[in-house]
Amino acid sequence: MNRLYIVLLFGVALLAGCSVAGDPIPTLVPPTSAPGSIEVPREVISLSISLYLLVDDKEEPDPEISTHRTEEDLREILEGMNDIWSQADIRLELQIIESVEVPKDILQGMLARNLGPFFREIGDGIALPQTSAINGFYIRSIGGSNGINPFRSPTFFVIDEPTVFDRRVSSHELGHILGLHHVLNDPGRLLFSGTNGMTLTEDEATVARYFAQGIIQGTR
């Protein structure tokens, strides 16, 4: 079974007792500080990514519940994400951009942040072509948030009209996938909530690279 499906099914099983902002329980303790010297160039870590446009109908999408974004929009967002994550020498390699049909009742529930039915239908009533190490879903809205990373899974959701830059929202949610937590004292940082901060510290870069390697090796 596709590893993403296993992760998502596990997340659904925990839905009743988990918050989408819950902290992960890592199997290994990640490094908490950067190396003493950062002058030696780091090897670039590449992660595959698939991006999906969520609609109720591919031919005649309902504009009230389907994303208004286009493939061109997502390519531009990905370019911005790679610019931000170059601070950690992490690069996202696009595998596919695809519109995905979601049953109207499920998509309407997702607008209110009810993601359980969506995850339960993946692989059955909802087909996701070519899932990757990272999977981004673009949706009309999602319960008032700019974006979320549910269950600490390798997935993120971003709305059509966030209050901050598009590339920043997607990069922020990717940060959660890569083991980073919110920061509270510096609005210039990527992991500060609700601002256009895009900076990563060397410590954050070290942790993110550790988690990225774990994803590649199949341990996360």
Helices and strands as residue ranges (DSSP letters): H 3-13, G 15-17, E 45-55, H 71-85, G 86-88, E 90-101, H 104-111, H 116-121, E 134-139, E 147-148, G 150-152, E 155-159, H 166-177, H 202-217
